[in-house]
Amino acid sequence: MSTAIKTAGAWREYPHDLEAERRVLGILIKYPHRIDSVADRLKEEYFYSPTHRLIYQIIARLYQTEGRISYTQIYNHLRKENQVQAPDQTLLELTESFASKAELEPSVEALREAYGRRQILQAAEAIEKLVLQESDLPLETCQARAQELIFQATALEGGLAEEIKDLSEILSRCYVNLVERREGKSSYGLRIGFPSIDLLTTGFKKRDLIILAARPSMGKTSLALNFAVNVARRGTPVLIFSLEMDDEQIGDRLVISEFFRSRGNGAPRITARDYATRLDDQQLAVAKEVFSDLYRLPIKVVDRRGITTSVIRAKARKVKAEVPTLGLIIIDYLQLIQPGRDTNKNWALLVGDIVREIRDLAGELDLPIILLSQLNRGVESRDNKRPLLSDLRDSGNIEEFADMVIFIYRDDYYYPEKARERGTEGQAEVIIAKNRKGETGKAILQFIPEFTRFVDITDRVEE
């Protein structure tokens, strides 16, 4: 059933089912114990009639505060609210409006369906208003907001059966995963191609938010790009959001990093400086091989400065829809993401909101997201400059929302002479400072600046 409502000078049909609303309320009033079976999935906004919505609000409030519901309690609250004429007659009509208790479940589903249709229609109206009345907004912002409105309208929560699962069902899936890992058919998490890190983390888990943080010039972008190439080489698509470098800069960094692989077997050495000048014939031949190798990798890049989480979400969903096997997203970096419209909050709270939204996106797309972040300057004032969780810049919420926090520390950056004496020159500590699903610790990598590349110590190629 639907009714005609006049909006902006035009009549529109808003779906609803008043008979189903009466049946649901009638059953709950006459058989109040049945609220247990629907309370988790029946929301007050599902009721289209204001009177019916008010009565359900009272029922839900009594259920939450007192744990029991009676006809008399509902009647007394209705009289107190003084929003319904003849509450006794209204309740009487409701309790006589159903045939049997078996009507409860199908009636609830009818309300949910009508509400879902109203949500879609209202989203369409909001999009129409957005396009016609906010014409000064960039097209991309309009598209991102429109996609967000549609997503919200179609993301009606599932039923109770989808939310409550038997332990036996959960353990069955866990056991299947265990056997597949034993047989080499799958891994616990996404391996990122550095054995020492993979051993510590057992891979990056789906739906996890991984914070990769360091002070400037430590190489966090280089390490993230190394992760991307290693993952893509195994056929897993990767999406990179670069908020600082443009797409060609990303491409150049990937090429330069891969020149490291081409060393040996008499191949000429090509460094970043060589690449930025003029290659000879032999070097060009090597470069062509590197380009050919990189061409086939399933990596997509978005290079936009000043984008919001809404735009990131919209583009990520688009790529996920086009490439269902998308397995990793990298965002470089947190402090360059623009906050939304709520500018009344202080910066720390805005950053916390951004991190939470990125974490929710990881859960929505069912994949890990690596979010790069700067560290605050407090690191520089200490003798021991290894990062701590308290050094995460701008907000304690970064640590709170992260499933894993990884720091990069290079001794030779701060103390080059001491590093030479200690034998740590060129070494980088990759510190797993927080790991919600595994152990913490550190891995030692070799950083090769002329190739902007990290390698495991055991993989290092000697000069």
URHUZI-V784324 format. One record per run of one state. SS is the DSSP state (H for helix, E for strand, C for the rest). FROM is the first residue (numbers start at 0). TO is the last residue. If there is no record, write none. Layout:
# URHUZI-V784324
SS;FROM;TO, SS;FROM;TO
This chain:
# URHUZI-V784324
C;0;0, E;1;6, C;7;8, E;9;14, C;15;16, H;17;29, C;30;30, H;31;36, C;37;42, H;43;45, C;46;48, H;49;64, C;65;69, H;70;80, C;81;85, H;86;94, C;95;101, H;102;132, C;133;137, H;138;153, C;154;158, H;159;162, C;163;165, H;166;181, C;182;188, E;189;189, C;190;193, H;194;200, C;201;202, E;203;203, C;204;207, E;208;213, C;214;218, H;219;232, C;233;236, E;237;241, C;242;245, H;246;257, C;258;262, E;263;263, C;264;265, E;266;266, C;267;270, H;271;274, C;275;279, H;280;294, C;295;297, E;298;301, C;302;306, E;307;307, H;308;321, C;322;326, E;327;331, C;332;332, H;333;335, C;336;336, E;337;337, C;338;345, H;346;364, C;365;366, E;367;374, C;375;375, H;376;380, C;381;387, H;388;390, E;391;391, C;392;395, H;396;400, C;401;402, E;403;408, C;409;409, H;410;413, C;414;414, H;415;421, C;422;425, E;426;434, C;435;439, E;440;447, H;448;450, C;451;451, E;452;455, H;456;458, C;459;462
